[in-house]
Amino acid sequence: MINQVVLHLAKELKQASKANDAPIWAKLAKLALKSSSKRVVNLTKIDKITKNDDVLFVPGKVLGTGNMSHKITLCSFSISTTAAKKIIKSGGSILKTSDMIQKYPTGKNVMLIG
């Protein structure tokens, strides 16, 4: 059984994909409906594969193992308190899905990790 919040998120992503001709949101809608328990990403990995001011979406959970050496803009299905604090401390920001869609409607320059 799928959580109502997840169904709402998938619907919002599908609508954004159609409205903005942005396949990234459709892909994320499909991923939202699949189990994200295997999609766990630590800050260590994010720090290694991103650079300053990168924008990324993690279709799973972000955990706080490791540190961030630069600022990023992140959106994810789930994030630990520790990870959020470390990202904000490095000058980065955490966005809700709706804010990410509004700020990057076409998904251009948004990286998917996880």
N, C-alpha and C positions, 0 to 999 in steps of 0.2 A: 504494500500500500504506500502511495506517495503522499508526503506531507503537503498540505494546502499551500504553505508558504513557498515550497519548491515549485508547485504548479503555477502559482502567481508569478514567480520569478521567470520561469520558462516562457510564460505567455508574454511578459514584458519584453524579454529578449527577442522573441519571435516578431513582435510588433515593431521593435526598433530595427530589426533586420530588414523588414519589408519597407518601412517608412524611409530608411536612409540608404537602401540598397547596399547593406553592409553584411556580408556573409559571416563575419566574425561573431555577430550576435546570434545568428541561427546555430552556428556550431556550439556556442556556449549554452544555448537553450537545450540542445540534445545532450550535452554533457551534464547539465543540471538534473536531467531525468534519470541519469545513470548513477550508480553508487560512486560516491566520491571518497570512500574509505581508503582506497588505494592511492589516491592522488594527494599525497602529503609532501610538502616542500618546506625545507628548513631555510632560515635566513642565510646560512653558509652558501647554499647553492645559488640563491637569488643574488647575493653579493658578488659571486664569481662570474655570473653570466650577464649581469647588467652593468650599466655605467650611469654616471650622474644624469639625473633628469629623465631616465627611462620611465615609460608607463607600461604597467603590466597587469594582467588579469590571471589569477590562479583559480582554475575551476576545481578547487578542493580546499584543503586546510593548510594554512601557513603556520609553522611552529617557530618558536623563538631560539632554537639552537643556532649559535653563531652570532655574528654582529654585522651591522651595516656600516660600510665605510663611505657611503655617499647617499644622496637623497634620491628617492624614487616615488612614484605615485602608484599605489597598489589598490586593486580591488580583488576580493576573493570571496568564495562561498562561505568561508569560515577562517578566523584568525585567532591565535592565542593572544591573551593579554600581554604577555612578554614580548611577542613579535611586534605587536602594535606599538608598544612603548619604545622599542628599539628603532623602529622605522621613523617614528615621530622625533625621537631624540637626534637622529641623523639628519633631520631637516626635511624628511619625506612626509607624505600624507597618505591617508587611507580614505578611499571613497566608497560610498554605497553604490550598488549597481546602477540605480537610477541616475546618480550624479555622474558616473562614468559614461553612461550613454549620452547624457546631456552635454558633457564636456567634450567627448570624442564620438560624435554621432556616426561617423563612417567607420570608426575603428582604426583609422589610419594611425600608424606608429604605436599601436597597442600590441604588446607581445603577449603570447599565451605561454605559460609555463606550468607544467604539471601534468 
